[in-house]
């Protein structure tokens, strides 16, 4: 291990001496996208309960850094976005749409190393294993696992700045395993019962009853709560809807059951200190669906007033996995079963 580290340091020093950036230093990133037209493979079905599938992308790049997408948040224009990579990088860019309004590609993609509170960047997972991302006024909040914490960055200027603060997470760090920490951080609408409170949910930090540890970090209802765990699914991201309900993205991967993902909706009134929340199942996918290691989720209100959901996957920089972006439209008027 020491020899490997020394070789890596020597390589970086040689790059600097030669005026060449190390492979993880970031920069402009060309992305090639293939459109996805069906969610269920080989099926023309577009409606899944209250969700309508609008299309998606499978994305590849010649830049080795592209991948390991952990969380995504869209700006108010619903076009520009910020992503954190679990290798300790920021990824920014914008989505492109075809004449029918379907996702068609990414443009202006850039990758920049994240900096810790001391202004240092680190290659690979470990100290900068970024998993969650949230916009909160003039700051961006990022949750990290392994070194469990929530760091604060200025917005604008986050990509060039060191972390300027850290939020108390309210969950005992000893109850969070190294690689199953704070996967979700999101900010509630100001008009909701949480009054703009910051919410975190752990991937597999469990209480004595086997429920996932979670907390409201700010606002009038500040305190700990829990999310009911069902089967072998783990929480990987979350996003609040305009009415204050919380959507949770969950994933499953094991040899016995294979790959899976699902979306659950938690009522806003249920989220309070001491509660164990559960929710309505909106969508479930497996190997028959266009999914992979689904890790990121955002929700926004489109120009026509409808609510859109964007999901992204983490390919773990593996040739056996894919970087996906999927888009759905949510309608509260549709009452079909999520498994239709």
Secondary structure, DSSP 8 states (H G I E B T S, - for coil): -HHHHHHHHHHHHHHHHTT---TTSEEE---EEEEE--SBTT----EETTEEEEEEEEEE-SSTT---EEEEEE-TTSSEEEEEETTTEEEEEEEEE-TTS-EEEEEEEEEEE---TTS----SSSTTEEEEEEEETTEEEEEEETTTEEEEEESSSGGGS---EEE---S-GGGS-TTSSEEEEEE--TTSTTTT-EEEEEEEEE-TTS-EEEEE-SSTT-EEEEE---TT-EEEEEEE-TTS-EEEEEEEEETTTEEEEEEEEE-GGG-STT-EE--EEEEEE-TTBS-SSEEEEEEEE-TTS-EEEEEEE--TT-TTS-EEEEEEEE-TT--S-TT-
